[in-house]
Amino acid sequence: MIDSETTSLEAATFRRLLQHLMQQRPDVQNIDLMILAGFCRNCLSDWYREAAESRGITMTRDEAREAIYGEPFAQWKTKHQDEATPEQLAAFAAAQQHQG
């Protein structure tokens, strides 16, 4: 496979991941993603912004988050994000210890 094909497949896969998180599973909490996978939507938006900046494209944190969340973060948060439970916070703390 040539590099352009690889890039095209990676881009399609990334778009599918975003679509899945935005449309099929907006109910999945960021903290649960962090506990299980070690990254969340905010991490994706940071990586997106870093990729843009490495190519000379200026992007704010809010612009990157909107690209990942499909709407302004504050709107998404109001619609979908619940307050973390004590159990989630404990699991997150335990996961952080394993990563360190």
C-alpha positions in Angstrom: 0.0 0.0 0.0 1.3 3.5 -0.8 1.4 6.3 1.8 -1.6 8.1 0.4 -3.7 5.0 0.6 -2.6 4.5 4.2 -3.4 8.1 5.1 -6.8 7.8 3.4 -7.7 4.7 5.3 -6.5 6.3 8.6 -8.6 9.4 7.9 -11.7 7.3 7.2 -11.2 5.3 10.3 -10.8 8.5 12.4 -13.9 10.0 10.9 -15.8 6.7 11.7 -14.5 6.9 15.3 -15.7 10.5 15.7 -19.1 9.6 14.1 -19.4 6.7 16.5 -18.6 8.9 19.6 -20.8 11.8 18.4 -23.9 9.9 17.1 -24.0 6.3 18.3 -22.4 6.7 21.8 -22.6 10.3 23.1 -23.7 8.7 26.3 -20.3 7.2 27.0 -18.7 9.4 29.6 -15.2 10.8 29.0 -14.1 9.6 32.5 -15.1 6.0 31.5 -13.1 6.3 28.3 -10.1 7.5 30.4 -10.5 4.6 32.8 -10.8 2.0 30.1 -8.7 3.4 27.3 -6.4 6.0 28.8 -7.8 8.7 26.5 -11.0 10.6 25.9 -12.6 13.1 23.6 -10.6 15.9 25.1 -7.4 14.0 24.4 -8.5 13.5 20.8 -9.1 17.2 20.5 -5.7 18.0 22.0 -4.1 15.6 19.5 -6.1 17.1 16.7 -4.9 20.7 17.6 -1.3 19.5 17.9 -1.5 17.9 14.5 -2.9 21.1 13.0 -0.2 23.2 14.7 2.6 20.9 13.5 1.4 21.7 10.0 1.4 25.4 10.6 -2.4 25.7 11.2 -3.4 27.8 14.1 -6.3 26.3 16.1 -7.7 27.2 19.4 -8.6 24.6 22.0 -12.3 25.4 21.5 -12.0 25.0 17.7 -10.4 21.6 18.2 -13.0 20.5 20.7 -15.8 21.5 18.4 -14.2 19.4 15.6 -14.2 16.4 17.9 -17.5 16.9 19.7 -19.4 18.0 16.6 -20.7 21.1 18.5 -19.3 23.6 21.0 -18.0 21.7 24.0 -20.2 23.6 26.4 -23.3 22.5 24.5 -22.2 18.8 24.3 -21.3 18.9 28.0 -24.8 20.2 29.0 -26.5 17.5 26.9 -24.3 14.5 27.6 -21.8 14.8 30.4 -22.9 13.6 33.9 -21.1 14.4 37.1 -18.5 11.7 37.9 -19.6 9.3 40.5 -17.4 8.4 43.5 -16.9 5.0 41.9 -15.8 6.5 38.6 -13.4 8.9 40.4 -11.9 5.9 42.3 -11.5 3.9 39.1 -9.9 6.8 37.4 -7.4 7.3 40.2 -6.5 3.6 40.1 -6.1 3.7 36.3 -3.8 6.8 36.6 -1.6 4.9 39.1 -1.2 2.0 36.6 -0.2 4.4 33.8 2.4 6.2 35.8 
